[in-house]
């Protein structure tokens, strides 16, 4: 049985409904046609030149990205600038792009819970829960046994195989923490209401970090894209179940974008 782009679009709505998206967000079909037949699916956080090249080489004509491929309004589309060149390439090669962003952030087993599960832990609730709804932002984890902050940092470093920055005393004992994939520093005050003093997230600005340090609040800061990439295996599993129900065999692959950052520290001799 052949499936169309619209079949995947409609299935994604059953996992993470569009009505819970943030108002400014741009989800759904970004490039292509809902009526194109799908030969294969590539899951990624961001659409990039590498992603497009990989999709073409593997014959995967539907790219599902977490971050919106088109977010800010476009004033022009030309092959001479970065975004325009990607759009030209996608259309010329007859590739389709669906983006599914904040709905995946807000469901209970979405972006944040996927990362926590990868640590072999389980979230107990949202950090911030939408009123009278079963969705929200971030997840709270209560540990069975307290550990030092540095031990949690080591676990995260081993899991992500990427850089980690810390605001706080590495010797601090913690028995709980919050996690929010992507930019979640604004959830610090919500965690403080819960008497939790540690948040794993990304994109923490200097003044927020300085204030947290003075207050004795800990930030574990990881790469934005890496923090959200753990939802991709969750999506792959769901899509494979969907394909099995429809008795359809097409490949579903994951492309993990590397962090664009490299952090160096140099020690002076002597």
NORSULMO-V82755 format. One record per pair of residues at least 24 apart in sequence whose ideal C-beta (glycine too) atoms are under 7 Angstrom apart, sorted by the first residue. I is the first residue (numbers start at 0). GAP is how many residues later the second one is. D is the distance in whole Angstrom. If there is no record, write none. Layout:
# NORSULMO-V82755
i=I gap=GAP d=D
i=I gap=GAP d=D
This chain:
# NORSULMO-V82755
i=0 gap=245 d=5
i=0 gap=246 d=6
i=0 gap=247 d=5
i=1 gap=35 d=5
i=2 gap=35 d=5
i=2 gap=243 d=6
i=2 gap=245 d=6
i=3 gap=30 d=7
i=3 gap=31 d=6
i=3 gap=32 d=6
i=3 gap=33 d=6
i=3 gap=34 d=7
i=4 gap=24 d=7
i=4 gap=27 d=6
i=4 gap=28 d=7
i=4 gap=29 d=5
i=4 gap=31 d=5
i=4 gap=33 d=6
i=4 gap=57 d=6
i=4 gap=91 d=5
i=5 gap=28 d=4
i=5 gap=29 d=7
i=7 gap=30 d=6
i=7 gap=54 d=6
i=7 gap=90 d=7
i=8 gap=25 d=6
i=8 gap=89 d=6
i=10 gap=231 d=5
i=11 gap=86 d=7
i=11 gap=88 d=5
i=14 gap=223 d=6
i=15 gap=84 d=6
i=15 gap=87 d=4
i=15 gap=88 d=5
i=15 gap=91 d=5
i=15 gap=94 d=6
i=16 gap=86 d=6
i=17 gap=85 d=6
i=19 gap=83 d=5
i=19 gap=86 d=5
i=19 gap=115 d=5
i=20 gap=80 d=7
i=20 gap=81 d=5
i=20 gap=82 d=5
i=21 gap=80 d=4
i=24 gap=43 d=7
i=24 gap=76 d=5
i=24 gap=77 d=5
i=25 gap=42 d=4
i=25 gap=44 d=6
i=25 gap=45 d=6
i=25 gap=73 d=7
i=26 gap=41 d=7
i=26 gap=72 d=6
i=26 gap=73 d=6
i=26 gap=74 d=6
i=26 gap=76 d=6
i=27 gap=70 d=7
i=28 gap=69 d=6
i=29 gap=38 d=7
i=29 gap=39 d=4
i=29 gap=40 d=5
i=29 gap=67 d=4
i=29 gap=68 d=7
i=29 gap=69 d=5
i=30 gap=38 d=7
i=30 gap=56 d=7
i=30 gap=59 d=5
i=30 gap=60 d=7
i=30 gap=64 d=7
i=30 gap=65 d=6
i=30 gap=66 d=4
i=31 gap=63 d=7
i=31 gap=64 d=3
i=31 gap=65 d=6
i=32 gap=63 d=7
i=35 gap=60 d=6
i=37 gap=24 d=5
i=37 gap=212 d=6
i=38 gap=211 d=6
i=39 gap=210 d=5
i=39 gap=211 d=4
i=40 gap=198 d=6
i=40 gap=209 d=7
i=40 gap=211 d=5
i=41 gap=211 d=5
i=41 gap=213 d=6
i=42 gap=189 d=5
i=42 gap=192 d=5
i=42 gap=193 d=6
i=42 gap=209 d=7
i=42 gap=211 d=5
i=43 gap=211 d=4
i=43 gap=213 d=6
i=44 gap=180 d=5
i=44 gap=183 d=5
i=44 gap=184 d=5
i=44 gap=212 d=5
i=45 gap=179 d=6
i=45 gap=211 d=5
i=46 gap=39 d=7
i=46 gap=50 d=6
i=47 gap=209 d=7
i=48 gap=37 d=7
i=50 gap=204 d=5
i=51 gap=34 d=7
i=51 gap=37 d=5
i=51 gap=38 d=6
i=51 gap=43 d=7
i=53 gap=201 d=5
i=54 gap=40 d=6
i=55 gap=37 d=6
i=57 gap=195 d=6
i=59 gap=191 d=7
i=59 gap=193 d=6
i=60 gap=33 d=7
i=60 gap=34 d=6
i=60 gap=35 d=6
i=61 gap=34 d=5
i=61 gap=36 d=7
i=62 gap=32 d=6
i=62 gap=33 d=7
i=62 gap=34 d=5
i=63 gap=34 d=5
i=63 gap=36 d=7
i=64 gap=32 d=6
i=64 gap=34 d=5
i=65 gap=34 d=7
i=65 gap=35 d=6
i=65 gap=38 d=6
i=65 gap=162 d=6
i=65 gap=165 d=7
i=66 gap=32 d=7
i=66 gap=34 d=6
i=67 gap=31 d=4
i=67 gap=33 d=5
i=68 gap=28 d=5
i=68 gap=30 d=5
i=103 gap=127 d=6
i=104 gap=32 d=7
i=104 gap=76 d=7
i=104 gap=77 d=7
i=105 gap=29 d=4
i=105 gap=30 d=6
i=105 gap=31 d=6
i=106 gap=28 d=6
i=107 gap=26 d=7
i=108 gap=125 d=7
i=109 gap=121 d=6
i=110 gap=70 d=4
i=110 gap=117 d=5
i=110 gap=120 d=5
i=111 gap=26 d=5
i=111 gap=27 d=4
i=111 gap=67 d=5
i=111 gap=68 d=6
i=111 gap=69 d=5
i=112 gap=26 d=5
i=113 gap=116 d=4
i=113 gap=117 d=4
i=113 gap=120 d=5
i=114 gap=64 d=6
i=114 gap=66 d=6
i=114 gap=112 d=6
i=114 gap=115 d=5
i=115 gap=25 d=6
i=115 gap=63 d=6
i=117 gap=41 d=6
i=117 gap=112 d=5
i=118 gap=36 d=6
i=118 gap=40 d=6
i=126 gap=51 d=5
i=126 gap=53 d=6
i=126 gap=60 d=5
i=126 gap=63 d=5
i=126 gap=64 d=6
i=127 gap=59 d=6
i=127 gap=62 d=5
i=136 gap=43 d=6
i=136 gap=50 d=6
i=137 gap=40 d=5
i=137 gap=41 d=6
i=137 gap=42 d=4
i=137 gap=46 d=6
i=137 gap=49 d=5
i=138 gap=39 d=7
i=138 gap=40 d=5
i=139 gap=36 d=7
i=139 gap=38 d=5
i=139 gap=54 d=7
i=139 gap=56 d=7
i=140 gap=35 d=6
i=140 gap=36 d=6
i=140 gap=38 d=7
i=141 gap=33 d=7
i=141 gap=34 d=5
i=142 gap=32 d=5
i=142 gap=33 d=6
i=145 gap=27 d=5
i=145 gap=28 d=6
i=145 gap=29 d=4
i=146 gap=27 d=7
i=147 gap=24 d=7
i=147 gap=25 d=6
i=148 gap=25 d=6
i=148 gap=49 d=7
i=148 gap=69 d=6
i=151 gap=25 d=7
i=151 gap=68 d=7
i=152 gap=67 d=6
i=155 gap=44 d=7
i=155 gap=64 d=6
i=155 gap=66 d=6
i=159 gap=62 d=6
i=159 gap=66 d=5
i=161 gap=60 d=7
i=161 gap=61 d=5
i=161 gap=64 d=5
i=161 gap=97 d=5
i=162 gap=60 d=7
i=162 gap=96 d=7
i=162 gap=98 d=6
i=162 gap=100 d=5
i=163 gap=56 d=6
i=163 gap=58 d=6
i=164 gap=56 d=4
i=165 gap=54 d=6
i=166 gap=42 d=5
i=166 gap=45 d=5
i=166 gap=46 d=5
i=166 gap=51 d=6
i=166 gap=52 d=4
i=167 gap=45 d=7
i=167 gap=50 d=3
i=167 gap=51 d=7
i=171 gap=46 d=6
i=173 gap=24 d=5
i=180 gap=46 d=5
i=180 gap=47 d=4
i=181 gap=42 d=6
i=181 gap=45 d=6
i=181 gap=46 d=6
i=182 gap=41 d=7
i=187 gap=24 d=7
i=187 gap=29 d=6
i=201 gap=25 d=5
i=222 gap=36 d=4
i=222 gap=38 d=6
i=224 gap=32 d=5
i=224 gap=34 d=7
i=225 gap=33 d=6
i=228 gap=27 d=5
